[in-house]
């Protein structure tokens, strides 16, 4: 296809020559004769002429099928140039904005007079790809640095949180891949074992072995990495680590040689997918399947705390993964035990102002609590869920919301950070509070009283800093 580029500056001319050739047959038109000579000497097909004259484009043999690109650097003569192109028979007109601060306003201004043109902003075309490439280069450097740091270690530990979920399991598997280690030279471990049905099925189907470890045994390893968790989680038992990769809010009180914490990512597996791609690592079907399932699980299939990078990682991993295996792993999520707690939540729950709050009483497993919170968030007219239960003399609270209202992490920190562990993201958060500490602060509440008290806290929190309602005034 023939293309005529009407340029004002040498930089834009050379850039278009580099990009458009050899896909297009490109002729360049510039006003400056010295510039035309320099570009001609460089081997470019360039003509010096007045771009404001119609006969310039007639001589250039512009037809309705010629793609005409006009550089817009703010000069007032642009409209005259566009009129001349149109008068000469040009219909495929593209304006390339260069250094235009408000290119949207400029586009509207031009389209009001030339509705057939298309406006392209150089910053919009190249900003995203350039930022992506710079980000990938920085990630590549970071990965190569920690790869070298781990290379000379005989024993490597990849540590997850207790009862690791799909994101922790997949991230550990991916990091072992990044480190180019085997299951003998990089141990994947957790202080608490895997108990949730879908996670047990995941490790069985993927043949993934998780070692049990105590905090005291961590010191026996030459290098220690943590994925989907940070040292504060272990209550001061581990205060130093070599590498932390996590998507939860960064916590103070520990030292790490390397960190990659990205709180705007929906999963830690998304971060690890970028690490793998940055160093061109070969991603096995097993690893891709685990990571794809993790991203899907942690973002509730992009219904919470997900952004463009999570979707991009999912798209990249999808053709590498085993979709049938993922369906098998998902089949373990609904069990009779969990349904019993869903029913119990309905019996004892209360909903006020689209906030569903319930207390499940004593639970043998912690995973019932977030499962119920996720379940009730799917109901019509529910925007927040706050589900609590007692596990091993501790109050466990899971908070979920749709992600566009107030921050769930701020809610649990405000009321529970002073008596336990509390934190999370905008759309999901968790608090773990010793029962004695809770009773000292709030009293020995019974089930219904507990639900009412927490619900009142939530409503108070949601009404804080809320703009006053606008009232209609008759005039």
N, C-alpha and C positions, 0 to 999 in steps of 0.2 A: 504494500500500500504506500502511495506517495504522501509525504508529509512536508509541509513548509513551516519552518520555525522562525518566527519574527522575534528577534532577541535584541536586548539593549546592552547586556553585559557579557563579557568574555566567559565568566564563570558559568553562567547559565547555558551559554552556547556549547561549551565543552562538555558540560554535564549531560545535556540532551543528546549530544553526539555519542557519548559513551553508552547511554541507556538505550536509545532508540535503534542504533545500528547493531546487528544487521537485520533486525526484524522489519524495519521500515526503510524505504528509500527517502532519505532526508536531504532537503535543500535548506540552507540557512540564509536569512535576509537580515542584514544589519545596516544601520545608518552611517556608522563611522567607517571611512575608507581605510585608515590605518589599521583598525581592528579587522576589517575584511582581509587585508593583505596578510596579517599575522596568521589568521585562521586558514587562509588559502595555502600559505607556506607549510602549515601543519597537515595539509592533505584533506582539508574539509571542503565541501562543495558550498561556497558562500558567495553572495552577491551583495554589493553595497548599493543601496537605493533609499529613496524617501518612503518610509512606511505609511505616510499619511495620504499618499496619492493612489488613486484607483488604478491608473495605468501601470504602476509598479506590479500589481498583482495580475493584471492582464498579460504583461510581459513574462511573468513567472508561470503563466499558463495554469492559473488556479481554476479548478472546475468544482461542481457540487460534490464530487467524490474525493477532493483533496482535503486531507486533515490539516487544518491550520492551527498552530500553537502560537499564541501571542504572550510574550512576557509582560507582566504588569508589576512595575516597581514603583507605582505611585505617580507616574508622569501624567500630566493633564491631557496629553495628546492621545491617550489610549482610545477614547471614544471615536476620535477621527480615524484612527487606524482601523477600528472595527467596522466603521461605516464603509471605508474603502474596500475592505475585504468582502463585505456583503455586497457592495455594488459591483464588484468584479465577478460575482457568482459563487463566492464561498459560503457554504452552509454548515460544514463540520468544523465549528470554531471552538477552540479550547483556550481559556485564559489561565495562565499560570501565575498565581500571586506570589511575589518574592518580597519578603520584608514588609508585608501589609499587616498592620497591627490588628485591625478588626476586619478580617477577610469576609466574614458573614455579611456585614453591612455593605462592604464593597460589592459582593456578589449580588445582593438585592438591588443595589443601585444600577449595576450594569444590566441585570436581567429585566429590569423594568423597561429598558430601551432595546435590549437585544435578547428577547426571550429564548432564542434558539441556542445560545451559547452555553457551554459548561464551564464552571469555574473550579479550578484546582488550586489549593494552597500548598506551597512547597513545604511548609512546616507540617501540614497534616499528612502529606505523602511520605515524607522522610523522617518525621519525628518519631513515630511509633517503631518502624523497623530499626532506626538507629539506636533508640533506647533499648530495644530488645537485644540487639547485637552487643551493645556495651554491657548490659546486664549479664548476658551469657559469658562474655569475656571475664567479667569480675567473678562470676560463679566458677568458671574454669580455673582461674588462678587460685581461688579459695580451696577447691577440691584437690588440685594438684599439691597444694601446701600440706593439707592434712593427710593426703595419701603418702607423701614422703615421710611425714612424722610417724605414721603407723607402720611403715615398711619394715623397719628394723626390729619390731616387737615380735617376740615368740608367742605370747599369749594375749589375745585381744578379747575384751568383753563388750558386747553390745547389750546394754541394759534397758529394759522397758519398765513401765509402771505395773503395779499389781493387777492381776487378772487382765492381761493385755487384750486390747480390742483389735479389729482388723487393721486399723491404721498403724498401730504400734508394731504388729506382727509383720505387715508388709514393708514398713520402713526399715525394720531390722534386717529383713531379707535383702532389701535393696542396698542398704549400706554395706552389707557383707559383699555384695556384688561390686560396689564402687571400690572397696578396699582390696578387691581381687583375692579374697580369702575363701577358705572352705569351712565346713562345719567343724572341722577339727582345729583350725587355727583361729577361728573367730566364733566364740560361744554366744549364742542368743539366749538371754536369761531374764528372769523376773523374780522378785522376792516372793510374790504371791502367784499361785498357779493359775492355769486357764480353766475357767469353770462354765462360762456362758455357752449354751448349746451351739450357737452359730460359730463361735470361736473355736470350740472343740472340733466341730466338723471341718472348719477351715484348716486347722493344723493337720488333721487326719488326711484330708483330701490332697493337701499340698505336701504331705510328708515332711512337715516342719517340726523340728524338735526344739522344745523350750526347756532349758535347765532351770531348776530351782536354786536360788542362791540367797545367802544372808548378807546383810550390809558389811559384816566383818570380812567376808571372803572377797569383797571387791578389791581390797588392797593386794591380793595375790596376783593380780593381772598386770601386765606391763603397760597396757593402754586400755582406757575405759571410754566408751562412747555411750551417750544416752540419746534415744530417739523417742519423740512424742511425749517427753517428760523432762523435767529439770530437777536438779539436786534437792531443792527445797521440799519436794514431794516426800522425801524420805525422812523428814523431821530432824534434820541436822546430823543424821548418821553418815551422810556422804557430803562433804563440803568441797571436794575437788574432783574435776573430771577433765578429760582431754578434749572431748568433742561433744557439743550439744546441738542437735537438730530438732526443732520443735516449731509448732504453729500456735502454741498457747502464749498468752501474755508473758513477757520476760519478767522473771523474779530476781530480786537481789539476794546477797548473802552467800555467794559461792564464787569460785574462780574456775575458769575454763580456758584452755589453750586456744581452742577454736569454737566459735558459735555461728550458727545460722538460724536465727529465729525470725520468722515472718508471720506476724499475727494476722495479716490480711488474707492469708491463704486458708482455704477450707480444710486442708489436711496436710499432715507431715509428708505423706506419700507424694504430694504434688511437688514439694521442695526436693525430695529425693529423685523424682523423675527429671528435674532440671539438672541435678548433679550428674545423673547417668548420661544425659544427653550432652552436657557440657564437655565431657571427656570421651564422647563417642563410645561409650561402653555397650557391649552386646547384652541386650535385655532378653533373658530366657522367657519362654512361655509361662513358666511357673511364677517367676517374679512379676511379669506383666499382669498375670491373672490376679495375684495377690494385691498389687497396687491398684488395679482397676476396681476391684471389689472394695478396697479401703476408701478410695475417693468417693465411690458411690454411697458407701455406708456412712462416712463421716459428714457428708454434705446432704444426707437424705435425698440422694439423687438430685443435687443442686437446688434443693428447697431451703437450705440454710447456709449461711457463712461460706458462700462460694463466689468466685469471681472469674474473670477471663482466663487466668492461668490454670485454674482447676479444670475448666472446660477444655483448654488446649491440651493439658496433660491427659485427660480422659480420651480425647480424640486420637492422640498419638499412641496411647497404650492399647486402644480397642482392637486394632487389627492384629496385635501381637498376643492377645490373651485368648483364653479358652472360655467362651461365653457359656457353654453348657456346664462347665465346672462352677462358674459363678452362680448359676441358677440352683445347683445342688447345695451350695453353701447357704444361699438365701432361704432355702427350704426349712432350715432349722430355727428360724427366727420366731415362729409362732408355735408355742407349746401349751399344753393344758395348764401347766403351772402359771405361766404368764397370763393366760386368759383369766385365771382365778383372781389375780391381782388387778386386772383390768376391771372385773366386776366389783371387787372390793372398793376400788377407787370410785366407781359410780355410786355405790351405796353410801359412802361417807364423804363424798365430794360436794363442794359448793362452787357456784359460778356467779360472779358479780362483775359487771362491766367488761365482759369478755375475758375475764381471768378465771381459770379453773384451778381450784386449790383442793388438795386432798391429803389425808394422812393414812398410810397403809399399815401402821402398827409395826410389829416385829416381823422382820423378813429374814429368811435363811441366807439369801444372796443379795448382794448390792445391785446386780444388773436388773432386777425387777423394777427398781425405782426409775432409772432413766428410760426404760422401755415404756412404762406407763405414761411418763411425761411426753415422750415422742408420739405415743398412740393418740392421746387426747388432743394434741396440737393439730391433728388432722381433721378434727370435728369442725363443722360449720359454726361460725360465730365465736370460735375460740382463738384468741390472739396470744394469750399467755397461759402456760401451765406451770404449776408449782406443786411438785409431788415429793413427799417426805416419808421416811420410814426409819426404823431402828435396826441397825446391824451391829452386832458385837459391842453393845454399850455405847454406840455412837449414833447421833442423828445424822442421816444422809439426806440431803435435799438436792433435787434436780430441778433446774429452772429452764424453760424453753419459751421462745417467742418467735414471731415471724420475721424478726430481723430489722424492721424499719421503725420500731418504737424505741423506748428507752432501753438502756444497756442492762442485760441480765447480770453480767459480771459485777456491775456497780451495785445492783440490788443486793446480792449476797454479801459483797464486801461491806456495805453500809451497816448491815444488821448483825453479821456473824464473824467478820474478820477479827474482832477483838477477843473472841472466845474459841476460835477454831480456825480451820483452813477454809478459805472462801475465795472464789475467783472464777474467771471464765471470759467468754466473748460476749458480743452484743446479743447474739441469738441463743446462746446456751451457756449455762453456768452450773457450778456445783459448790455445796458447802458440806463440810464434815466437822461436826461439833460434838465433843464429849457430852454425854447426857448430863453429867453433874454440872458442867459449865453452863449448859443451856438452862437447867432448872434454877441455877443461882441467878441468872439474869432475868428469866421470864416467868419463873415459878413452875410448880409441878402441874402442868396443864394436862387435862384429859384429852382424848382424841378430838372431840368436837370443839373444845376450847382451843386446842392447838390450831386446828384448821381456821377458826375464826380469827385468831391472833395473827397468823401468817397472812391471811387474806387481807386483813386491815393494813398490815405493813405494805403489802403490794399496792393497794389502792392509794395509800398515802404517798408511796414512792412515785407512782405514775402521775399523780396530780401535782407533784413538785415541779416548779419552773414551767408549768403549762401556761401558755398565753391565755389571757382572759378572753371570754367569748365576745365576739363583736355583736353589738346590738344595732338593730335597724332603727333609724331615727327618721321620723316623718318631717318633711320640709314643705 
